[in-house]
Amino acid sequence: MKKPVHNLREVAEIVAVQALSFVAGDPERLGRFLAESGIGPQTLRSAAADPQFLASVLDFVMRDDATVKAFASASQLPPANIAAAHQVLSDPQWERDVP
Protein backbone atom coordinates (compact mmCIF):
# COMPACT_ATOMS: atom_id res chain seq x y z
CA MET A 1 0.00 0.00 0.00
CA LYS A 2 1.31 3.44 -0.94
CA LYS A 3 2.00 6.02 1.74
CA PRO A 4 -0.35 9.05 1.47
CA VAL A 5 1.26 12.25 0.21
CA HIS A 6 0.74 15.35 2.35
CA ASN A 7 3.07 17.81 0.65
CA LEU A 8 0.91 19.98 -1.61
CA ARG A 9 3.72 20.53 -4.10
CA GLU A 10 4.16 16.76 -4.46
CA VAL A 11 0.42 16.31 -4.92
CA ALA A 12 0.37 19.07 -7.55
CA GLU A 13 3.26 17.41 -9.40
CA ILE A 14 1.45 14.07 -9.33
CA VAL A 15 -1.67 15.70 -10.81
CA ALA A 16 0.45 17.36 -13.50
CA VAL A 17 2.17 14.08 -14.40
CA GLN A 18 -1.29 12.50 -14.69
CA ALA A 19 -2.28 15.40 -16.95
CA LEU A 20 0.80 14.85 -19.10
CA SER A 21 -0.11 11.18 -19.43
CA PHE A 22 -3.66 12.21 -20.36
CA VAL A 23 -2.37 14.64 -23.01
CA ALA A 24 0.08 12.07 -24.36
CA GLY A 25 -2.72 9.50 -24.65
CA ASP A 26 -4.40 11.43 -27.46
CA PRO A 27 -2.25 12.01 -30.57
CA GLU A 28 -4.16 15.12 -31.65
CA ARG A 29 -4.02 16.69 -28.18
CA LEU A 30 -0.35 15.75 -27.83
CA GLY A 31 0.42 17.32 -31.20
CA ARG A 32 -1.22 20.59 -30.14
CA PHE A 33 0.64 20.57 -26.84
CA LEU A 34 4.00 19.90 -28.48
CA ALA A 35 3.39 22.63 -31.05
CA GLU A 36 2.42 25.16 -28.38
CA SER A 37 5.20 24.27 -25.97
CA GLY A 38 7.92 23.98 -28.60
CA ILE A 39 9.16 20.79 -26.98
CA GLY A 40 9.91 17.63 -28.93
CA PRO A 41 8.42 14.22 -28.12
CA GLN A 42 11.89 12.88 -27.33
CA THR A 43 12.33 15.38 -24.47
CA LEU A 44 8.95 14.93 -22.77
CA ARG A 45 10.24 12.51 -20.17
CA SER A 46 13.14 14.70 -19.05
CA ALA A 47 10.96 17.84 -19.13
CA ALA A 48 8.49 16.18 -16.76
CA ALA A 49 11.02 16.62 -13.95
CA ASP A 50 10.72 20.43 -14.22
CA PRO A 51 7.91 21.95 -12.10
CA GLN A 52 7.59 24.86 -14.55
CA PHE A 53 7.02 22.42 -17.39
CA LEU A 54 4.44 20.59 -15.29
CA ALA A 55 2.69 23.91 -14.68
CA SER A 56 2.59 24.46 -18.44
CA VAL A 57 0.96 21.04 -18.89
CA LEU A 58 -1.79 22.02 -16.45
CA ASP A 59 -2.07 25.40 -18.14
CA PHE A 60 -2.65 23.63 -21.46
CA VAL A 61 -5.29 21.34 -19.95
CA MET A 62 -7.09 24.18 -18.17
CA ARG A 63 -7.24 26.43 -21.23
CA ASP A 64 -10.19 24.49 -22.64
CA ASP A 65 -13.29 23.55 -20.62
CA ALA A 66 -13.83 20.33 -22.55
CA THR A 67 -10.24 19.25 -21.91
CA VAL A 68 -10.51 20.03 -18.19
CA LYS A 69 -13.72 18.03 -17.96
CA ALA A 70 -12.23 15.11 -19.89
CA PHE A 71 -9.10 15.07 -17.71
CA ALA A 72 -11.16 15.41 -14.53
CA SER A 73 -13.27 12.45 -15.59
CA ALA A 74 -10.27 10.36 -16.63
CA SER A 75 -8.33 11.10 -13.45
CA GLN A 76 -11.40 11.04 -11.18
CA LEU A 77 -10.42 14.45 -9.79
CA PRO A 78 -12.69 17.43 -9.31
CA PRO A 79 -11.79 20.31 -11.66
CA ALA A 80 -11.14 22.45 -8.56
CA ASN A 81 -8.29 20.10 -7.57
CA ILE A 82 -6.76 20.47 -11.03
CA ALA A 83 -6.97 24.26 -10.72
CA ALA A 84 -5.40 24.10 -7.25
CA ALA A 85 -2.52 21.98 -8.55
CA HIS A 86 -1.98 24.50 -11.34
CA GLN A 87 -1.89 27.34 -8.82
CA VAL A 88 0.64 25.55 -6.62
CA LEU A 89 2.99 24.83 -9.55
CA SER A 90 2.56 28.24 -11.17
CA ASP A 91 3.43 30.25 -8.07
CA PRO A 92 6.91 29.44 -6.72
CA GLN A 93 6.12 31.36 -3.53
CA TRP A 94 2.98 29.33 -2.83
CA GLU A 95 3.48 27.43 0.42
CA ARG A 96 0.08 27.50 2.09
CA ASP A 97 -1.05 24.22 3.60
CA VAL A 98 -4.71 23.49 3.09
CA PRO A 99 -6.31 20.39 4.56
C-alpha positions in Angstrom: 0.0 0.0 0.0 1.3 3.4 -0.9 2.0 6.0 1.7 -0.3 9.0 1.5 1.3 12.2 0.2 0.7 15.3 2.3 3.1 17.8 0.6 0.9 20.0 -1.6 3.7 20.5 -4.1 4.2 16.8 -4.5 0.4 16.3 -4.9 0.4 19.1 -7.6 3.3 17.4 -9.4 1.4 14.1 -9.3 -1.7 15.7 -10.8 0.5 17.4 -13.5 2.2 14.1 -14.4 -1.3 12.5 -14.7 -2.3 15.4 -16.9 0.8 14.8 -19.1 -0.1 11.2 -19.4 -3.7 12.2 -20.4 -2.4 14.6 -23.0 0.1 12.1 -24.4 -2.7 9.5 -24.7 -4.4 11.4 -27.5 -2.2 12.0 -30.6 -4.2 15.1 -31.7 -4.0 16.7 -28.2 -0.4 15.8 -27.8 0.4 17.3 -31.2 -1.2 20.6 -30.1 0.6 20.6 -26.8 4.0 19.9 -28.5 3.4 22.6 -31.1 2.4 25.2 -28.4 5.2 24.3 -26.0 7.9 24.0 -28.6 9.2 20.8 -27.0 9.9 17.6 -28.9 8.4 14.2 -28.1 11.9 12.9 -27.3 12.3 15.4 -24.5 9.0 14.9 -22.8 10.2 12.5 -20.2 13.1 14.7 -19.1 11.0 17.8 -19.1 8.5 16.2 -16.8 11.0 16.6 -14.0 10.7 20.4 -14.2 7.9 21.9 -12.1 7.6 24.9 -14.5 7.0 22.4 -17.4 4.4 20.6 -15.3 2.7 23.9 -14.7 2.6 24.5 -18.4 1.0 21.0 -18.9 -1.8 22.0 -16.5 -2.1 25.4 -18.1 -2.6 23.6 -21.5 -5.3 21.3 -20.0 -7.1 24.2 -18.2 -7.2 26.4 -21.2 -10.2 24.5 -22.6 -13.3 23.5 -20.6 -13.8 20.3 -22.6 -10.2 19.3 -21.9 -10.5 20.0 -18.2 -13.7 18.0 -18.0 -12.2 15.1 -19.9 -9.1 15.1 -17.7 -11.2 15.4 -14.5 -13.3 12.5 -15.6 -10.3 10.4 -16.6 -8.3 11.1 -13.5 -11.4 11.0 -11.2 -10.4 14.4 -9.8 -12.7 17.4 -9.3 -11.8 20.3 -11.7 -11.1 22.5 -8.6 -8.3 20.1 -7.6 -6.8 20.5 -11.0 -7.0 24.3 -10.7 -5.4 24.1 -7.2 -2.5 22.0 -8.5 -2.0 24.5 -11.3 -1.9 27.3 -8.8 0.6 25.5 -6.6 3.0 24.8 -9.5 2.6 28.2 -11.2 3.4 30.3 -8.1 6.9 29.4 -6.7 6.1 31.4 -3.5 3.0 29.3 -2.8 3.5 27.4 0.4 0.1 27.5 2.1 -1.0 24.2 3.6 -4.7 23.5 3.1 -6.3 20.4 4.6 
